[in-house]
Amino acid sequence: MGARGLTDLSVERGLLSEGFDFVIGVDEVGRGALAGPVSVGVAVFDLRTLTAAEVPDGIHDSKQLSARTRQEATDRVRTWATAAAVGSTSPGELDDIGMTMALNLAGRRAMLEVLTGLGPTPVLPERTMVLLDGRHDWLSAPLTLDCLGIFGDCAELELPPVRTVIKGDGCVPTIAAASIVAKVRRDEAMIALATDHPHYGWESNVGYGTAKHRQGIVDFGLSIHHRRSFRLHAVSEAKEGVS
């Protein structure tokens, strides 16, 4: 992939022709990590403004970009988008409510952050469509009773309609924009945590299950930032021969 990145706004143009005024690209990062938050990026665009101009250089699936290119791209996204934000769910919250609801909560937190920037009333613009990366719509999944105490004000947020786009972060610029801001924010958080938790290699693996990270769990046990619902105790107990 060259520096130009994604350029095709046909999905977004289609939404405009359907009568929508705004689109919100949404993507998650950190779902498969062993430690740290799961984070969701959202990028809001006025469709008429969006489709009247070219996509900035370097907008692509965040996994396809180097760390430096991602940082440069996130600066472009925040200038290009009407608004952009990242919400996160802590490992403890994830352990309590499960991955689907953790993604839902992180997405709602990101939406509320966007709304705070758009004005005093927490209502998303009418005629807005969410484009969500992936096959499964976890963003508008019905809330379970055990979530309500954790979700707080996020439980009351009325979400726009959602359309899922399989591998959308690699072909839809507005979703790619969300993937970039989410990846940069979460990576920064994990690199900062690595200073106080140097045994796991988070400065390079940002919480994913590399050999160094797993060995760190065996040698030093779990930190407060590990996801215990992932049964990581089995990794640390393996040193003692416990199954």
HELIX and SHEET records of a PDB file:
HELIX    1   1 SER A   10  SER A   17  1                                   8    
HELIX    2   2 LEU A   47  THR A   51  1                                   5    
HELIX    3   3 SER A   62  GLN A   64  5                                   3    
HELIX    4   4 ALA A   67  TRP A   80  1                                  14    
HELIX    5   5 PRO A   91  LEU A  118  1                                  28    
HELIX    6   6 LEU A  145  CYS A  147  5                                   3    
HELIX    7   7 LEU A  148  PHE A  151  1                                   4    
HELIX    8   8 GLY A  152  GLU A  156  5                                   5    
HELIX    9   9 GLY A  168  GLY A  170  5                                   3    
HELIX   10  10 PRO A  173  ALA A  194  1                                  22    
HELIX   11  11 TRP A  202  ASN A  205  1                                   4    
HELIX   12  12 ALA A  211  PHE A  220  1                                  10    
HELIX   13  13 ARG A  228  PHE A  230  5                                   3    
HELIX   14  14 HIS A  233  GLU A  237  1                                   5    
HELIX   15  15 ALA A  238  GLU A  240  5                                   3    
SHEET    1   A 5 ALA A  83  THR A  89  0                                        
SHEET    2   A 5 VAL A  38  ASP A  46 -1                                        
SHEET    3   A 5 PHE A  22  VAL A  29 -1                                        
SHEET    4   A 5 THR A 128  ASP A 133  1                                        
SHEET    5   A 5 VAL A 162  VAL A 165  1                                        
END                                                                             
